């Protein structure tokens, strides 16, 4: 699958975790420093990241676009 570039809320995505591949959906684009899952994401308008929700656990995380693949 190709790496995702222009994602929007509701898009299905997959990403790698230490436990293996995870799938879920994009919640929203993040353009400022935010916390999720004990991690602080330093996003900006020039380098946005995406808040994603795991389909399996329901937990949210913030991922860089290069870590996400559209599913």
Secondary structure as UniProt FT lines:
FT   TURN            9..10
FT   STRAND          12..17
FT   TURN            18..19
FT   STRAND          20..30
FT   STRAND          33..36
FT   TURN            37..38
FT   STRAND          39..42
FT   STRAND          49..54
FT   TURN            55..57
FT   STRAND          60..64
FT   HELIX           65..67
FT   STRAND          69..70
//
